[in-house]
């Protein structure tokens, strides 16, 4: 079985490497496909579609900045001396590549369930740190497991935007679905069981089976290892080549002093404590970035050290800044032209209460390729699919779980959410897509099986 799984993954990875273009090319392709679909399936004119695209193009601007900050601040924290020492110690727990991939998968899933942003950043850093420690690992598999675990448990967990939204009085579908408490979504027994079987057991176990035995595992690819070592060497060199304190100007002494960072960092910590005391455990993206930034400020000790680490972190965020606007434009075309409603109605029109969860799942996995935004996709596709679900007699929470599962597990094979993690890891989506396809199929079967038994 292990050999068969390895051969399958090698074939998938080899195929994806040959046919899957760069993520930006895929965004271009989806833009063109959406434009053509809008012309063919709706009454929109070519000018209409261009206007929808342009009007939506900057719709993810604030979100893009949040994701760029996630990458930069995550790297800043990982490079802070005390954090780095702790990571090195933790990542020495696994003693070989097989143990390492299980370690990365389980820990990424746990952190992702707390906050998907934390899971993505921590998952990439864990994969990178364990790989640097062991050297003999399948790094692409490590990154695929970290991404799969973090993004899925993240959107199913306590930071899942849709689950939080439907528990908020006054949300836009309250008259249709009512208020749905977290006990019926995040803590629903069927969802918890699906995650336990799929993300805590099946994915790490599959990864362990796929990974070559320790004695047969080759060294980390030279270009990956050289990139990581070059980053670390550049950081060490910048720290080492500083002017002696006796020769510093006043400005240089201020830049290298911990006084300003300590004062500013203390203010940030006070705000974080105040936030959680007044809002509870509300770990939004803004709060996550705030925490990471101020932990980095305190742990680096001086403005100079902080900016040294930030330079490399910001460099890894270019994919977010270039690609996210195109997905926002695609969302603009899908929503304004009515394409989403057409696709949703096509899936819902011949469904029953028994079949609807599966049809809704597949529908969302498809739509998610064009609108990979959790909150955005619910606002666009939620009304049509939610009303259809209630019409066939499905419970509101079951509709929401199947809706979220389709887009969430669909994220595994969509490059959009992987961009921040891949930026830190230094890989491209085609490097991990073969593994991700296998995880997507296995998780889909597990979720469908749990629903068949428990619903």
DARALIN-V510464 format. One line per field, one symbol per residue. burial: b if it has 16 or more other ideal C-beta (glycine too) atoms within 10 Angstrom, else e. Layout:
burial->???
This chain:
burial->eeeeeeeebeebbeebeeebeebeebbeebbeebbebbeeebebeeebbeebbeebbebbeebbbbbbbbbbbbbbbbbbeebbeebeeebeebeebbbbbbbbbbbbbbbbbbbbbbbbbbbbbbbbbbbbbbebbbbbbbbbbbbbbbbbbbbbbbbbbbbbbbbeeebebeeebeebeeebbbebebbeebbebbbbebbbebbbbbbbeeeebeebbeebeeebeebeeebeebeeeeeeeeeeeeeeeebbbeeebeeebeebeeeeeebeeeeeeebbbebbbbbbbbbbbbbbbbbbbbebbbebbbebbebbeebbbbbbbbbbbbbbbbbbbebbeebbeebeeeebbbbbbebbbebbbbbbbbebbbbbbbbbbbebbeeeebbbbbbbbbbbbbbbbbbbbbbbbbbbbbbbbbbbbbbbbbbbbbbbebbbebbbebbeeee
